[in-house]
Amino acid sequence: MALKYWLWGVAGLILLLTILEAINRKLLVVEPEVEEGRKVLSLGNVTSRYDEHFRKYTRTYFGRTPFEWFKAQSIQESRLIPDAKSPVGAMGLMQLMPPTFQEIRK
């Protein structure tokens, strides 16, 4: 069962990376969105906003892993809203649970 969820997660990341590449090549234009009366970041205006942070921290904690993987996860999890918080306690761009964050931070 875990393998099934992992495969779906990988497929989702591949889809997101494909969309990001299409946006970078200007093959796809995404309009800004409005949600609950406030403007939220959409793919159209965030493709490079946090790239330097993703590059730096991916290199620091995960070596040669492509930073785009973590960026894609962050777009999926929080829509790149830095102070996003889930009802179960996951926080930040990547929606990490506090124990997971502490483990990565070591």
C-alpha positions in Angstrom: 0.0 0.0 0.0 2.8 2.4 0.8 4.4 1.8 -2.6 1.1 2.7 -4.2 1.1 6.1 -2.4 4.7 6.7 -3.1 4.2 6.0 -6.9 1.2 8.5 -6.9 3.4 11.0 -5.1 6.2 10.6 -7.7 3.7 10.9 -10.5 2.3 14.1 -9.0 5.9 15.6 -8.7 6.6 14.7 -12.3 3.4 16.4 -13.4 4.2 19.5 -11.3 7.8 19.7 -12.7 6.4 19.3 -16.2 4.0 22.2 -15.6 6.8 24.4 -14.1 9.0 23.6 -17.2 6.1 24.6 -19.5 5.7 27.9 -17.6 9.4 28.5 -17.7 9.4 28.0 -21.5 6.3 30.2 -21.6 4.2 27.4 -23.1 1.6 27.8 -20.5 0.3 31.0 -18.9 -1.4 30.7 -15.5 -3.5 33.7 -14.3 -3.3 34.9 -10.7 -6.0 33.5 -8.5 -8.2 35.0 -5.8 -9.3 32.9 -2.9 -11.5 33.9 0.0 -11.1 37.6 -0.9 -7.3 37.6 -0.9 -4.8 37.2 -3.7 -2.8 34.0 -3.4 0.3 33.1 -5.2 -0.3 31.0 -8.3 2.2 29.3 -10.6 2.1 32.3 -12.9 4.0 34.5 -10.4 6.0 32.2 -8.2 8.2 30.2 -10.5 11.4 31.8 -9.3 10.5 33.6 -6.1 12.1 31.1 -3.7 14.5 29.4 -6.0 17.7 30.7 -4.2 16.3 29.4 -0.8 15.4 26.0 -2.4 18.9 25.8 -3.9 20.7 26.7 -0.7 18.7 24.4 1.6 18.5 21.5 -0.8 22.3 21.6 -1.1 22.7 22.0 2.7 20.4 19.1 3.7 20.0 16.9 0.7 23.3 17.3 -1.3 22.8 16.9 -5.0 19.1 16.3 -5.0 17.4 18.6 -7.6 15.9 21.6 -5.7 13.0 21.5 -8.1 11.6 18.4 -6.3 11.3 20.3 -3.1 9.9 23.4 -4.9 7.3 21.2 -6.6 6.3 19.7 -3.2 6.0 23.1 -1.7 3.8 24.3 -4.5 1.6 21.2 -4.0 1.5 21.4 -0.2 1.3 25.1 0.5 0.9 27.0 -2.8 4.1 28.7 -1.7 2.4 30.5 1.2 5.2 30.6 3.8 3.0 30.8 6.9 0.6 28.0 5.8 -0.5 25.8 8.6 -2.6 22.7 8.3 -5.3 21.6 10.8 -3.1 18.7 11.9 -0.1 20.9 12.6 2.0 20.7 9.4 3.7 24.1 8.8 5.5 26.2 6.3 6.1 25.9 2.6 6.7 22.1 2.6 4.0 21.5 5.3 6.4 19.5 7.5 5.2 18.2 10.8 7.3 19.4 13.7 9.0 16.0 14.4 9.9 15.6 10.8 11.4 19.1 10.7 13.4 18.4 13.8 14.7 15.1 12.3 15.8 16.9 9.1 17.4 19.7 11.0 19.8 17.4 12.9 
